[in-house]
Amino acid sequence: MCDQIALMEPNVSDRSFWLVWLEKLSRPVLTAAANEDLVKLMPVEGGPNLNSQQLATSHLEAFARLICGIAPWLELETGDVESRLRNKFRVLAREGIRYAVDPTSRGYLKIGETRQSLVDAAFLALGILRAPRQLWTALDADVKPRLIEAFRATRSIHPRFNNWILFPAMIETALGMMSGQSDLLRIEYALRQHEQWYVGDGTYKDGPMYHCDYYNSFVIHPFLLAIADSLPSSWPNRLEVQKTIYARASRYSEIQERAISPEGTYPVHGRSLAYRFGAFHLLADMSLRDKLPPGLSPSQVRCALTAVIRRVIENERTFDKDGWLRVGIVGQQPDVAESYISTGSLYLCSTVLLPLGLSANAPFWSTPPQPWTSVKVWNGDPIPADKSVVN
């Protein structure tokens, strides 16, 4: 247990601690979605400058982003004590997808009908790619064509000239898996443009200008990794493209680990801070893939992320009385929200839970706790010199 390093409740394993919060985040969203009641039951709040157009897509945001984060756990096949909850949530997730793409349902989430729906259709697509057996193969036969149609409906939405160009690319990647047909030009455009936006040392600009924020982790690296994994064998220089994308992601995940303080805090800068520990989407993703950089052990990352989760989520104002997330970084802080942030947006935080898709016997969960880099530094322990990546 990481309580030897970060403050933790005694006699609670790290995995059990994470699962408590997976259930806390998931149950209201999945239950409401599976009962066609997400639009009815989920409150929508934001900051003082909330864009009224966000009200129409906030429910899709909550469902899609949550699915994106818990999908690897839903896909996991084990006979352990988690199976009962996992099986229940699988059913709820599939029912939620059924109603989300059914125009006759009161749970219809209008994918393709608003500009913002492009974003969250892409997060849903990423979730499906992370759990293809449970969230695609196991869908009822009548749901599959409606889901394909919903994803194709987003083709009429023009993305912004920044990380948004990854959203059509992700949707087309999922469509390729689901139907065998996709628009490869949208994928090629996203890859080529991000190559132009790469500035070195594992970091991409978010559009023509560099932004000091967490979008390299919120979106850019995780999306590039998933797209790279699915490139067809005929893709020009496919292996080299994949190698480059993974090398850059490895370096950025190393930077992320070093940003976590001994107390489980991290720098508060840039846009979308209300996504909370969704800021560590990439570090969680690389842990799930067992692709952490050399010298970064799974157990030290587990302990670092556990400290962050505990520091951020345990504030008594994080959830409302019905279990829905409130806007903030720690607790309820509505002024931190940009105009595009609403209740549904917040569920991007679930992406920190990706390593729950690893079995309990995987090194990430089973190896003894270790201090993360900043703990070692501020204890005066030896650490190796850091070095950049230029390619």
C-alpha positions in Angstrom: 0.0 0.0 0.0 1.2 3.5 -0.8 0.2 4.8 2.7 3.9 4.4 3.4 4.5 7.4 1.2 1.2 9.3 0.8 -1.5 9.6 3.4 -3.8 6.7 2.9 -6.4 4.9 5.0 -4.9 1.8 6.7 -5.7 -1.7 5.5 -7.1 -0.5 2.1 -5.2 -1.7 -1.0 -4.5 0.9 -3.7 -6.6 -1.0 -6.2 -9.6 -1.1 -3.7 -9.2 2.6 -3.1 -9.3 3.3 -6.9 -12.3 1.1 -7.3 -14.2 3.0 -4.7 -13.9 6.1 -6.8 -14.6 4.3 -10.1 -17.9 3.2 -8.6 -18.6 6.6 -7.1 -18.0 8.4 -10.4 -19.7 5.8 -12.6 -22.9 4.8 -10.8 -25.0 7.9 -11.2 -24.0 8.4 -14.9 -24.4 4.8 -16.0 -27.6 4.1 -14.0 -29.3 7.2 -15.4 -28.1 6.5 -19.0 -29.3 2.9 -18.9 -32.7 4.0 -17.7 -33.1 6.7 -20.3 -32.9 9.3 -17.6 -29.5 11.0 -18.0 -30.9 14.2 -19.5 -33.6 14.3 -16.9 -31.5 13.5 -13.8 -28.1 15.0 -14.4 -27.8 18.6 -13.2 -25.9 20.9 -15.4 -23.8 23.6 -13.8 -20.8 25.6 -14.9 -18.9 28.7 -14.1 -20.3 32.2 -14.2 -19.7 32.5 -18.0 -21.2 29.1 -19.0 -22.0 29.1 -22.7 -25.7 28.2 -23.0 -24.9 25.9 -26.0 -23.1 23.6 -23.6 -26.4 22.7 -22.0 -27.3 20.7 -25.1 -24.2 18.4 -24.9 -23.3 18.2 -21.3 -25.0 14.8 -20.8 -23.2 13.3 -23.8 -20.0 14.7 -22.3 -20.6 12.9 -19.0 -21.4 9.6 -20.6 -18.7 9.5 -23.3 -15.9 10.7 -21.1 -16.8 8.3 -18.3 -16.9 5.4 -20.8 -13.5 6.5 -22.2 -12.0 6.2 -18.7 -13.5 3.0 -17.4 -13.5 1.1 -20.7 -10.3 -0.9 -20.1 -11.7 -2.1 -16.7 -15.0 -3.1 -18.4 -13.0 -5.1 -21.0 -10.9 -6.9 -18.3 -11.7 -10.6 -18.0 -11.0 -11.9 -14.5 -12.9 -14.0 -12.1 -12.1 -11.9 -9.1 -14.3 -10.1 -6.6 -14.7 -7.1 -9.0 -16.6 -9.2 -11.5 -20.1 -8.6 -10.1 -19.7 -4.9 -10.3 -18.0 -5.0 -13.6 -20.7 -7.2 -15.2 -23.4 -4.8 -13.9 -21.6 -1.8 -15.3 -21.0 -3.5 -18.6 -24.7 -3.9 -19.0 -25.5 -0.4 -18.0 -22.9 1.0 -20.4 -24.3 -1.0 -23.3 -27.8 0.1 -22.5 -26.6 3.7 -22.3 -25.1 3.4 -25.8 -28.4 2.0 -27.0 -30.4 4.9 -25.9 -27.8 7.5 -26.7 -28.1 6.7 -30.4 -31.9 6.1 -30.5 -33.8 9.2 -31.7 -37.0 7.8 -30.2 -35.6 7.5 -26.7 -35.7 10.2 -24.1 -32.1 9.2 -23.4 -31.1 10.3 -27.0 -27.8 12.3 -26.8 -27.9 13.9 -30.3 -24.5 12.9 -31.6 -23.7 15.0 -34.7 -26.3 17.6 -34.0 -24.1 20.1 -32.2 -20.5 21.1 -32.8 -19.4 20.0 -29.3 -20.8 16.5 -30.0 -17.9 16.0 -32.3 -15.6 16.1 -29.3 -17.5 13.7 -27.2 -18.4 11.3 -30.0 -14.6 11.0 -30.3 -14.2 10.2 -26.6 -16.9 7.6 -26.9 -15.1 6.2 -29.9 -11.9 6.0 -27.9 -13.8 4.2 -25.2 -15.1 1.7 -27.7 -11.6 1.1 -29.1 -10.4 0.4 -25.5 -13.2 -2.1 -24.9 -14.1 -3.6 -28.3 -15.5 -6.8 -27.0 -17.8 -5.3 -24.4 -18.7 -2.0 -26.1 -18.9 -3.1 -29.7 -19.1 -6.9 -30.2 -21.5 -7.4 -27.3 -23.9 -4.6 -28.5 -27.3 -5.8 -29.7 -27.5 -6.1 -33.5 -30.0 -3.2 -33.9 -27.7 -0.8 -31.9 -24.6 -1.2 -34.1 -25.9 0.4 -37.3 -27.4 3.3 -35.3 -24.0 3.9 -33.6 -22.2 3.8 -36.9 -24.8 6.3 -38.3 -24.3 8.6 -35.3 -20.5 8.6 -35.7 -20.9 9.3 -39.5 -23.2 12.2 -38.7 -20.2 14.1 -37.2 -18.5 14.3 -40.6 -20.4 17.5 -41.3 -18.9 19.2 -38.3 -15.8 21.3 -39.1 -13.2 21.0 -36.3 -11.2 23.9 -34.9 -7.6 24.1 -36.0 -6.1 22.7 -32.8 -6.4 19.4 -30.9 -9.9 19.1 -32.3 -8.6 17.7 -35.6 -7.8 14.5 -33.6 -11.6 14.1 -33.0 -12.6 13.2 -36.6 -9.5 11.1 -36.8 -10.5 9.1 -33.7 -14.1 8.7 -35.0 -12.8 7.4 -38.3 -10.4 5.0 -36.5 -13.4 3.6 -34.6 -15.5 3.4 -37.8 -12.7 1.4 -39.4 -12.9 -1.1 -36.6 -16.7 -1.2 -36.5 -17.6 -1.2 -40.2 -14.4 -1.7 -42.1 -14.9 1.6 -43.8 -13.3 4.9 -42.7 -12.1 8.2 -44.2 -8.4 7.8 -44.0 -7.8 11.3 -45.2 -9.1 12.7 -41.9 -6.6 10.4 -40.0 -3.7 11.4 -42.3 -4.5 15.1 -41.9 -4.4 14.8 -38.1 -1.2 12.9 -38.1 0.5 15.2 -40.6 -0.6 18.4 -38.8 0.5 17.2 -35.4 3.9 16.4 -36.9 4.1 20.0 -37.9 3.1 21.1 -34.4 5.7 19.0 -32.6 8.1 21.3 -30.7 10.4 18.7 -29.2 10.9 16.9 -25.9 7.6 15.0 -26.1 5.5 18.1 -26.5 3.1 19.3 -29.2 1.7 22.7 -29.7 -2.1 22.8 -29.5 -2.6 24.5 -32.9 -0.3 27.1 -34.4 0.7 28.5 -30.9 2.1 26.7 -27.9 -0.2 26.5 -24.8 1.1 25.9 -21.3 -1.7 23.5 -20.3 -2.5 19.8 -20.0 -3.9 19.2 -23.5 -0.9 17.1 -24.4 -2.3 14.7 -21.8 -6.0 15.4 -21.9 -6.2 14.7 -25.7 -3.1 14.8 -27.9 -0.9 11.9 -26.8 -3.7 9.4 -25.9 -5.5 10.0 -29.1 -2.3 9.7 -31.2 -1.5 6.5 -29.5 -4.9 4.9 -30.1 -4.9 6.1 -33.7 -1.3 4.8 -34.3 -2.3 1.4 -32.9 -5.0 1.0 -35.5 -3.2 2.2 -38.6 -3.7 -0.3 -41.4 -0.6 -2.4 -42.4 -0.6 -0.6 -45.8 0.0 2.8 -44.1 3.2 4.5 -45.4 6.0 4.1 -42.9 3.5 2.7 -40.3 6.1 1.2 -38.0 8.2 4.4 -38.0 5.1 6.5 -37.3 4.1 4.3 -34.4 7.7 4.3 -33.0 7.8 8.0 -33.1 4.4 8.5 -31.4 5.3 6.1 -28.7 8.7 7.6 -28.0 7.2 11.1 -27.6 4.5 9.8 -25.4 7.0 8.1 -23.2 9.0 11.3 -22.7 5.9 13.3 -21.9 4.7 10.7 -19.4 8.1 11.0 -17.7 7.6 14.7 -17.4 4.1 14.2 -16.0 5.4 11.9 -13.2 8.0 14.4 -12.2 5.3 17.1 -11.9 3.5 15.3 -9.0 4.7 16.7 -5.7 5.4 14.7 -2.6 2.0 15.8 -1.3 0.1 14.6 -4.5 -0.4 18.1 -5.8 0.6 19.3 -9.3 1.1 22.6 -11.1 -2.2 24.5 -11.7 -1.9 26.2 -15.0 -3.6 26.4 -18.3 -7.1 25.7 -19.6 -9.6 23.1 -18.4 -8.3 22.6 -14.9 -11.7 21.4 -13.8 -10.9 18.1 -15.5 -9.0 17.5 -12.3 -6.7 14.5 -12.5 -7.7 13.9 -16.1 -4.5 15.9 -16.4 -2.8 12.6 -16.0 -4.6 10.8 -18.8 -1.4 10.0 -20.6 0.5 8.8 -17.6 -2.4 6.5 -16.8 -2.6 5.4 -20.5 1.1 4.5 -20.7 0.8 2.5 -17.4 -2.1 0.6 -18.9 0.0 -0.1 -22.0 3.0 -1.2 -19.9 5.0 1.3 -21.8 6.4 3.5 -19.1 9.8 4.9 -19.8 12.9 3.1 -18.5 13.6 4.0 -14.9 10.0 4.7 -14.1 8.6 1.8 -12.2 4.9 0.9 -12.3 4.7 1.0 -8.5 6.0 4.5 -8.2 3.5 5.7 -10.8 0.7 3.9 -8.9 1.7 5.6 -5.7 2.0 9.0 -7.4 -1.4 8.7 -9.0 -2.9 7.4 -5.8 -1.7 10.5 -4.0 -3.1 12.8 -6.7 -6.5 11.0 -6.6 -6.7 11.2 -2.9 -5.6 14.8 -2.7 -8.2 15.9 -5.4 -11.3 13.9 -4.9 -11.8 13.4 -1.2 -12.9 17.0 -0.5 -16.5 16.9 0.8 -17.7 19.4 -1.8 -16.5 17.3 -4.8 -19.9 15.7 -5.3 -23.4 17.0 -4.8 -26.0 15.3 -2.6 -27.0 12.9 -5.4 -23.4 11.9 -6.3 -22.8 14.2 -9.3 -19.5 15.9 -9.8 -19.3 19.6 -9.0 -17.2 22.1 -10.9 -13.7 22.7 -9.4 -10.2 21.3 -9.1 -10.5 20.4 -5.4 -14.1 20.5 -4.1 -16.4 23.1 -5.6 -14.7 26.1 -7.3 -17.0 27.3 -10.1 -14.9 30.3 -11.0 -12.2 28.0 -12.4 -14.5 26.9 -15.2 -14.2 28.3 -18.7 -17.3 29.0 -20.8 -17.2 25.5 -22.3 -17.0 23.7 -19.0 -20.1 22.2 -17.5 -21.0 19.2 -15.3 -20.6 16.6 -18.1 -17.1 18.0 -19.0 -15.8 17.1 -15.6 -16.0 13.3 -16.2 -12.8 13.4 -18.2 -11.2 12.9 -14.8 -12.1 9.2 -15.1 -9.2 8.7 -17.5 -6.8 8.5 -14.6 -8.5 5.2 -13.8 -7.2 3.5 -17.0 -4.8 1.2 -15.1 -7.7 -0.6 -13.5 -7.8 -2.3 -16.9 -4.7 -4.2 -15.7 -5.3 -7.4 -13.7 -4.6 -7.2 -9.9 -1.6 -9.4 -10.5 0.0 -7.0 -13.0 3.2 -5.2 -11.7 1.3 -1.9 -11.6 -0.8 -3.3 -8.7 1.2 -6.1 -7.2 4.6 -4.7 -6.7 5.6 -3.0 -3.4 5.1 0.7 -3.1 8.0 3.0 -4.2 8.5 6.7 -3.8 8.0 8.7 -7.0 10.6 11.1 -8.3 9.7 14.3 -6.3 9.5 12.3 -3.1 13.0 11.0 -3.7 14.3 14.5 -4.6 12.9 16.2 -1.5 14.0 13.4 0.8 17.5 14.0 -0.5 17.7 10.5 -2.1 19.8 9.9 -5.3 18.1 10.2 -8.7 19.5 10.0 -12.2 19.9 13.1 -14.3 17.0 14.0 -16.5 17.4 14.3 -20.3 15.3 15.5 -23.2 14.1 13.7 -26.3 14.6 15.6 -29.5 12.7 13.4 -32.1 
